[in-house]
Amino acid sequence: MHGTIDLAESLDQKAARERAFSIPLAEFDPGDPELFRSDTHWAYFDRLRKEEPVHYCKDSMFGPYWSVTRYNDIMDIDTNHAVFSSAASLGGITIRDVPPDLRRESFIAMDQPRHGAQRKTVAPMFTPANLDELAINIRKRSESCLDNLPIGEEFDWVDRVSIELTTQMLAVLFDFPWEDRRKLTRWSDVAMTLPGPDGLVATEEERQAVLMDCARYFAELWKERIDTPPKNDLLSMMAHNEATRDMDPRNFLGNLILLIVGGNDTTRNTMSGSIYALSKYPDQYRKLKDNPALLDTFVPEVIRWQTPLAHMRRTALADIEFRGKQIKKGDKVVMWYVSGNRDEEAIDRPYDFIIDRPRPRTHLSFGFGIHRCIGMRLAELQLKIIWEEIFKRFDHIEVVGEPKRVYSSFVKGYETLPVRIAA
């Protein structure tokens, strides 16, 4: 990394820290997407964990909400399904409330017992036997992607590797027309974006129009699958299971978006994050190259360090006292995974990137309880294979500039990451 970048970054972080520790806690709005775009959110969560780990923000662009910032507190909320609901009808799983007329159920935005029945329909995709099959496919595509990268010249890792490989994976999982696979990327990005003049879409209406295109395209594929014998793809699994065969259009699109975003954003941003993390910690890069067996602990450490989804949100179903705070029925409660993954009380030296941590799976990135990420083993597998193939080919991949980060306090990701592979 260039020294100037590191210096500029440290000055930004210093200014953010001074601001975070000088403004009154009553004025804190840790969910401001600008904090994440500028990578200056860290100090706000550091202070909340120390001084007010369960914090109420009275006013924000997303309305009022509670922040839960410590690892163990987040675990308690995430596993208390009786009081803290994920239901789309109450606003869903993100800090941003979905307007009532646009709410779409998916199994992650659904409570028991329906949640379990719908989730089970796609679970066979992620069995060990099926993952072994997918691994062959992932390796072949990783080899092809890496063999086509330019050597000795700057390129965008996000577009050429992270997006391309995760989009190919999604196309395989859905048995989606290969030539149209970048539509999946577009739908995923639009589903998660905040509309605005500089955004992917300018207005909410434009966003909904893109999502309806997604629904129409998949409806045609659904018709094909329901009229043919069951196959081993996500769409066929849902079309031939009684829990999902007769989903209403909103539930159908809700589950599609969940599977597209889940299979895209998290792996994509961790893939980019892995390159970025190793560039910031060259000693760990050397350690990994000297001992590739450390990939088994490197992968979960990247997922913790990156935390590809910064939060999950719940809605209180009843009044409850939690850590001395009075949470009211209907209140929005945001579990900041990004903060829990930097909690010194739960994780040793949480800000350091340590590829041989003794307990690397002590992290919140996949959630806990009934909504724990169904595709987590597949995400880990993709990361492990891409790095196995990188080490076979390249001595060093250099990050040559700071990443451009996503304007979002939900998806913690990268729009671009400039790199160069040494000739």
C-alpha positions as semicolon CSV with decimal commas, in nm:
position;residue;x (nm);y (nm);z (nm)
1;M;0,000;0,000;0,000
2;H;0,114;0,354;-0,064
3;G;0,219;0,538;0,251
4;T;0,014;0,843;0,146
5;I;-0,306;0,640;0,147
6;D;-0,238;0,503;0,493
7;L;-0,157;0,852;0,620
8;A;-0,474;1,005;0,470
9;E;-0,680;0,723;0,611
10;S;-0,536;0,763;0,959
11;L;-0,609;1,138;0,952
12;D;-0,971;1,069;0,852
13;Q;-1,004;0,810;1,128
14;K;-0,848;1,048;1,380
15;A;-1,094;1,326;1,292
16;A;-1,385;1,079;1,307
17;R;-1,271;0,953;1,647
18;E;-1,248;1,308;1,785
19;R;-1,598;1,382;1,657
20;A;-1,743;1,053;1,784
21;F;-1,610;1,115;2,133
22;S;-1,710;1,484;2,148
23;I;-2,075;1,490;2,039
24;P;-2,341;1,399;2,299
25;L;-2,462;1,039;2,289
26;A;-2,818;1,169;2,256
27;E;-2,719;1,296;1,909
28;F;-2,566;0,967;1,792
29;D;-2,695;0,818;1,468
30;P;-2,462;0,523;1,400
31;G;-2,683;0,408;1,111
32;D;-2,591;0,707;0,892
33;P;-2,478;0,545;0,562
34;E;-2,218;0,819;0,512
35;L;-2,021;0,685;0,811
36;F;-1,989;0,353;0,627
37;R;-1,907;0,504;0,288
38;S;-1,624;0,701;0,450
39;D;-1,522;0,404;0,675
40;T;-1,547;0,632;0,981
41;H;-1,815;0,441;1,173
42;W;-1,570;0,249;1,395
43;A;-1,521;0,512;1,665
44;Y;-1,897;0,560;1,707
45;F;-1,940;0,192;1,789
46;D;-1,632;0,189;2,012
47;R;-1,789;0,462;2,222
48;L;-2,132;0,299;2,231
49;R;-1,990;-0,034;2,347
50;K;-1,807;0,146;2,628
51;E;-2,065;0,402;2,738
52;E;-2,413;0,301;2,617
53;P;-2,418;-0,045;2,459
54;V;-2,796;-0,032;2,415
55;H;-2,862;0,311;2,265
56;Y;-3,175;0,489;2,141
57;C;-3,154;0,719;1,839
58;K;-3,459;0,946;1,845
59;D;-3,430;1,071;1,491
60;S;-3,255;0,959;1,172
61;M;-3,320;0,923;0,799
62;F;-3,465;0,581;0,899
63;G;-3,673;0,707;1,192
64;P;-3,607;0,618;1,557
65;Y;-3,425;0,293;1,643
66;W;-3,233;0,110;1,914
67;S;-2,870;0,007;1,860
68;V;-2,732;-0,306;2,026
69;T;-2,354;-0,305;1,996
70;R;-2,193;-0,570;2,222
71;Y;-2,133;-0,927;2,108
72;N;-2,320;-1,108;2,387
73;D;-2,614;-0,864;2,383
74;I;-2,652;-0,915;2,008
75;M;-2,653;-1,293;2,063
76;D;-2,931;-1,254;2,318
77;I;-3,148;-1,051;2,080
78;D;-3,071;-1,273;1,780
79;T;-3,183;-1,587;1,962
80;N;-3,490;-1,441;2,138
81;H;-3,739;-1,511;1,860
82;A;-4,038;-1,487;2,093
83;V;-3,988;-1,114;2,156
84;F;-3,784;-0,990;1,858
85;S;-3,948;-1,045;1,522
86;S;-3,804;-1,050;1,170
87;A;-4,146;-1,032;1,003
88;A;-4,169;-0,833;0,682
89;S;-4,516;-0,716;0,794
90;L;-4,348;-0,525;1,080
91;G;-4,077;-0,370;0,862
92;G;-3,837;-0,655;0,796
93;I;-3,466;-0,707;0,869
94;T;-3,301;-0,375;0,779
95;I;-3,283;-0,042;0,956
96;R;-3,472;0,104;0,662
97;D;-3,844;0,041;0,701
98;V;-4,006;-0,095;0,390
99;P;-4,331;0,094;0,315
100;P;-4,630;-0,130;0,400
101;D;-4,748;-0,160;0,038
102;L;-4,402;-0,281;-0,074
103;R;-4,332;-0,537;0,200
104;R;-4,242;-0,881;0,069
105;E;-4,202;-1,186;0,288
106;S;-3,897;-1,407;0,260
107;F;-3,793;-1,681;0,498
108;I;-3,539;-1,448;0,662
109;A;-3,815;-1,188;0,708
110;M;-4,062;-1,435;0,857
111;D;-4,121;-1,585;1,202
112;Q;-4,186;-1,944;1,300
113;P;-4,346;-2,177;1,206
114;R;-4,361;-2,062;0,841
115;H;-3,995;-1,958;0,843
116;G;-3,872;-2,313;0,903
117;A;-4,091;-2,470;0,637
118;Q;-3,979;-2,228;0,363
119;R;-3,612;-2,235;0,465
120;K;-3,610;-2,617;0,451
121;T;-3,703;-2,614;0,082
122;V;-3,360;-2,479;-0,022
123;A;-3,154;-2,645;0,254
124;P;-3,060;-2,951;0,035
125;M;-2,847;-2,716;-0,180
126;F;-2,609;-2,669;0,113
127;T;-2,557;-3,029;0,232
128;P;-2,195;-3,155;0,250
129;A;-2,251;-3,389;-0,046
130;N;-2,388;-3,111;-0,262
131;L;-2,110;-2,873;-0,158
132;D;-1,856;-3,134;-0,272
133;E;-2,024;-3,129;-0,613
134;L;-2,033;-2,749;-0,623
135;A;-1,664;-2,731;-0,526
136;I;-1,564;-2,890;-0,859
137;N;-1,763;-2,626;-1,045
138;I;-1,630;-2,340;-0,828
139;R;-1,269;-2,445;-0,887
140;K;-1,314;-2,466;-1,263
141;R;-1,468;-2,120;-1,279
142;S;-1,209;-1,972;-1,042
143;E;-0,928;-2,108;-1,259
144;S;-1,081;-1,958;-1,572
145;C;-1,144;-1,619;-1,407
146;L;-0,791;-1,589;-1,266
147;D;-0,626;-1,708;-1,590
148;N;-0,789;-1,418;-1,774
149;L;-0,668;-1,140;-1,543
150;P;-0,417;-0,885;-1,678
151;I;-0,064;-0,904;-1,536
152;G;0,133;-0,591;-1,450
153;E;-0,151;-0,346;-1,509
154;E;-0,412;-0,194;-1,279
155;F;-0,767;-0,333;-1,281
156;D;-1,076;-0,339;-1,059
157;W;-1,079;-0,654;-0,846
158;V;-1,446;-0,603;-0,752
159;D;-1,569;-0,618;-1,110
160;R;-1,325;-0,864;-1,262
161;V;-1,317;-1,119;-0,981
162;S;-1,559;-1,066;-0,690
163;I;-1,869;-0,979;-0,894
164;E;-1,791;-1,214;-1,180
165;L;-1,733;-1,523;-0,963
166;T;-2,028;-1,468;-0,728
167;T;-2,258;-1,395;-1,023
168;Q;-2,147;-1,715;-1,195
169;M;-2,213;-1,904;-0,872
170;L;-2,564;-1,760;-0,850
171;A;-2,632;-1,855;-1,210
172;V;-2,532;-2,214;-1,127
173;L;-2,746;-2,223;-0,808
174;F;-3,055;-2,100;-0,996
175;D;-2,970;-2,276;-1,325
176;F;-3,007;-1,924;-1,468
177;P;-2,943;-1,837;-1,836
178;W;-2,565;-1,786;-1,847
179;E;-2,564;-1,499;-2,096
180;D;-2,800;-1,299;-1,871
181;R;-2,616;-1,362;-1,544
182;R;-2,515;-0,998;-1,487
183;K;-2,887;-0,924;-1,447
184;L;-2,854;-1,102;-1,112
185;T;-2,584;-0,855;-1,005
186;R;-2,799;-0,561;-1,110
187;W;-3,107;-0,691;-0,926
188;S;-2,907;-0,759;-0,612
189;D;-2,749;-0,412;-0,614
190;V;-3,078;-0,234;-0,681
191;A;-3,260;-0,438;-0,415
192;M;-3,017;-0,310;-0,150
193;T;-2,948;0,044;-0,273
194;L;-3,075;0,368;-0,122
195;P;-3,240;0,561;-0,408
196;G;-3,098;0,907;-0,470
197;P;-2,947;1,140;-0,732
198;D;-2,606;0,969;-0,713
199;G;-2,743;0,619;-0,660
200;L;-2,800;0,321;-0,888
201;V;-3,160;0,438;-0,915
202;A;-3,287;0,792;-0,858
203;T;-3,624;0,709;-0,701
204;E;-3,809;0,435;-0,515
205;E;-4,040;0,401;-0,819
206;E;-3,742;0,326;-1,042
207;R;-3,616;0,073;-0,787
208;Q;-3,950;-0,107;-0,781
209;A;-3,963;-0,114;-1,161
210;V;-3,626;-0,294;-1,172
211;L;-3,743;-0,544;-0,907
212;M;-4,060;-0,614;-1,106
213;D;-3,839;-0,694;-1,407
214;C;-3,664;-0,946;-1,181
215;A;-3,999;-1,095;-1,078
216;R;-4,118;-1,125;-1,439
217;Y;-3,796;-1,289;-1,557
218;F;-3,803;-1,544;-1,275
219;A;-4,175;-1,610;-1,323
220;E;-4,098;-1,737;-1,675
221;L;-3,823;-1,965;-1,539
222;W;-4,061;-2,083;-1,263
223;K;-4,319;-2,189;-1,522
224;E;-4,054;-2,401;-1,697
225;R;-3,941;-2,565;-1,370
226;I;-4,289;-2,643;-1,237
227;D;-4,374;-2,824;-1,564
228;T;-4,058;-3,038;-1,565
229;P;-3,931;-3,304;-1,320
230;P;-3,751;-3,170;-1,008
231;K;-3,388;-3,071;-1,060
232;N;-3,104;-2,971;-0,829
233;D;-3,139;-2,593;-0,847
234;L;-3,293;-2,345;-0,603
235;L;-3,584;-2,251;-0,827
236;S;-3,679;-2,612;-0,896
237;M;-3,652;-2,695;-0,524
238;M;-3,901;-2,419;-0,440
239;A;-4,131;-2,496;-0,734
240;H;-4,168;-2,860;-0,627
241;N;-4,206;-2,814;-0,250
242;E;-4,550;-2,765;-0,098
243;A;-4,421;-2,499;0,146
244;T;-4,316;-2,274;-0,143
245;R;-4,501;-2,402;-0,450
246;D;-4,796;-2,166;-0,404
247;M;-4,620;-1,852;-0,276
248;D;-4,802;-1,528;-0,350
249;P;-4,613;-1,289;-0,583
250;R;-4,471;-1,085;-0,293
251;N;-4,339;-1,389;-0,107
252;F;-4,199;-1,522;-0,437
253;L;-4,005;-1,201;-0,507
254;G;-3,906;-1,170;-0,140
255;N;-3,742;-1,513;-0,139
256;L;-3,576;-1,452;-0,476
257;I;-3,422;-1,126;-0,354
258;L;-3,309;-1,294;-0,032
259;L;-3,132;-1,574;-0,222
260;I;-2,983;-1,338;-0,482
261;V;-2,853;-1,089;-0,225
262;G;-2,747;-1,364;0,016
263;G;-2,552;-1,544;-0,256
264;N;-2,408;-1,226;-0,399
265;D;-2,333;-0,941;-0,161
266;T;-2,183;-1,133;0,128
267;T;-1,940;-1,349;-0,072
268;R;-1,859;-1,070;-0,315
269;N;-1,764;-0,822;-0,043
270;T;-1,568;-1,077;0,159
271;M;-1,377;-1,174;-0,155
272;S;-1,281;-0,808;-0,204
273;G;-1,223;-0,769;0,170
274;S;-0,976;-1,058;0,170
275;I;-0,747;-0,882;-0,079
276;Y;-0,781;-0,553;0,109
277;A;-0,715;-0,712;0,450
278;L;-0,398;-0,885;0,331
279;S;-0,272;-0,560;0,178
280;K;-0,317;-0,387;0,517
281;Y;-0,145;-0,675;0,701
282;P;0,151;-0,782;0,483
283;D;0,289;-0,997;0,767
284;Q;-0,030;-1,207;0,749
285;Y;0,002;-1,227;0,369
286;R;0,354;-1,369;0,411
287;K;0,236;-1,608;0,682
288;L;-0,043;-1,739;0,458
289;K;0,186;-1,784;0,157
290;D;0,438;-1,971;0,373
291;N;0,166;-2,197;0,512
292;P;-0,144;-2,228;0,284
293;A;-0,294;-2,475;0,535
294;L;-0,387;-2,161;0,733
295;L;-0,660;-2,096;0,473
296;D;-0,896;-2,290;0,702
297;T;-0,869;-2,021;0,972
298;F;-0,800;-1,731;0,731
299;V;-1,145;-1,766;0,571
300;P;-1,360;-1,720;0,887
301;E;-1,123;-1,444;1,002
302;V;-1,185;-1,251;0,678
303;I;-1,559;-1,296;0,722
304;R;-1,534;-1,155;1,075
305;W;-1,296;-0,873;0,983
306;Q;-1,504;-0,764;0,683
307;T;-1,855;-0,827;0,829
308;P;-2,028;-0,807;0,487
309;L;-2,367;-0,720;0,639
310;A;-2,323;-0,448;0,901
311;H;-2,651;-0,517;1,082
312;M;-2,975;-0,707;1,112
313;R;-3,289;-0,550;1,249
314;R;-3,574;-0,688;1,459
315;T;-3,904;-0,543;1,581
316;A;-4,012;-0,583;1,945
317;L;-4,336;-0,782;1,979
318;A;-4,383;-0,674;2,343
319;D;-4,249;-0,425;2,595
320;I;-3,924;-0,558;2,742
321;E;-3,653;-0,436;2,971
322;F;-3,315;-0,514;2,815
323;R;-2,988;-0,421;2,990
324;G;-3,173;-0,160;3,192
325;K;-3,340;0,000;2,888
326;Q;-3,714;0,003;2,827
327;I;-3,778;-0,126;2,475
328;K;-4,142;-0,077;2,374
329;K;-4,361;-0,298;2,160
330;G;-4,315;-0,193;1,795
331;D;-3,967;-0,045;1,850
332;K;-3,701;-0,109;1,587
333;V;-3,396;-0,288;1,732
334;V;-3,076;-0,294;1,525
335;M;-2,811;-0,556;1,602
336;W;-2,481;-0,411;1,481
337;Y;-2,282;-0,720;1,377
338;V;-2,004;-0,487;1,264
339;S;-1,971;-0,364;1,623
340;G;-2,004;-0,705;1,790
341;N;-1,722;-0,831;1,567
342;R;-1,496;-0,561;1,718
343;D;-1,599;-0,621;2,082
344;E;-1,283;-0,656;2,293
345;E;-1,475;-0,844;2,561
346;A;-1,563;-1,125;2,319
347;I;-1,274;-1,124;2,071
348;D;-0,904;-1,080;2,146
349;R;-0,746;-0,784;1,959
350;P;-1,057;-0,749;1,742
351;Y;-0,919;-0,475;1,518
352;D;-0,623;-0,686;1,415
353;F;-0,642;-0,925;1,121
354;I;-0,499;-1,253;1,256
355;I;-0,522;-1,545;1,015
356;D;-0,436;-1,812;1,274
357;R;-0,675;-1,712;1,551
358;P;-0,743;-2,001;1,790
359;R;-1,124;-1,960;1,760
360;P;-1,179;-1,792;1,424
361;R;-1,551;-1,875;1,408
362;T;-1,623;-1,654;1,709
363;H;-1,796;-1,391;1,499
364;L;-2,145;-1,262;1,422
365;S;-2,124;-1,222;1,044
366;F;-2,362;-1,511;0,974
367;G;-2,606;-1,426;1,254
368;F;-2,736;-1,669;1,516
369;G;-3,053;-1,858;1,596
370;I;-3,308;-1,971;1,339
371;H;-3,197;-1,710;1,085
372;R;-2,828;-1,808;1,084
373;C;-2,704;-1,783;0,725
374;I;-2,808;-2,096;0,535
375;G;-2,531;-2,057;0,276
376;M;-2,241;-1,992;0,513
377;R;-2,049;-2,310;0,426
378;L;-2,080;-2,230;0,056
379;A;-1,946;-1,877;0,117
380;E;-1,649;-2,022;0,306
381;L;-1,588;-2,278;0,032
382;Q;-1,582;-2,013;-0,243
383;L;-1,329;-1,804;-0,050
384;K;-1,104;-2,099;0,025
385;I;-1,097;-2,219;-0,336
386;I;-1,028;-1,876;-0,488
387;W;-0,728;-1,832;-0,258
388;E;-0,598;-2,183;-0,328
389;E;-0,605;-2,094;-0,697
390;I;-0,450;-1,748;-0,642
391;F;-0,152;-1,903;-0,465
392;K;-0,099;-2,146;-0,753
393;R;-0,067;-1,856;-0,997
394;F;0,045;-1,529;-0,845
395;D;0,324;-1,430;-0,614
396;H;0,158;-1,108;-0,502
397;I;-0,157;-0,902;-0,565
398;E;-0,100;-0,540;-0,471
399;V;-0,379;-0,302;-0,374
400;V;-0,284;0,027;-0,546
401;G;-0,548;0,264;-0,404
402;E;-0,822;0,291;-0,146
403;P;-1,149;0,111;-0,224
404;K;-1,464;0,302;-0,306
405;R;-1,716;0,185;-0,048
406;V;-2,091;0,133;-0,076
407;Y;-2,324;0,406;0,057
408;S;-2,512;0,177;0,295
409;S;-2,526;0,092;0,663
410;F;-2,661;-0,254;0,577
411;V;-2,435;-0,392;0,303
412;K;-2,077;-0,325;0,412
413;G;-1,903;-0,352;0,082
414;Y;-1,686;-0,220;-0,197
415;E;-1,786;-0,064;-0,528
416;T;-1,428;-0,072;-0,660
417;L;-1,087;-0,191;-0,544
418;P;-0,788;-0,111;-0,770
419;V;-0,520;-0,380;-0,776
420;R;-0,216;-0,490;-0,977
421;I;-0,074;-0,840;-1,012
422;A;0,304;-0,828;-1,013
423;A;0,457;-0,927;-1,345
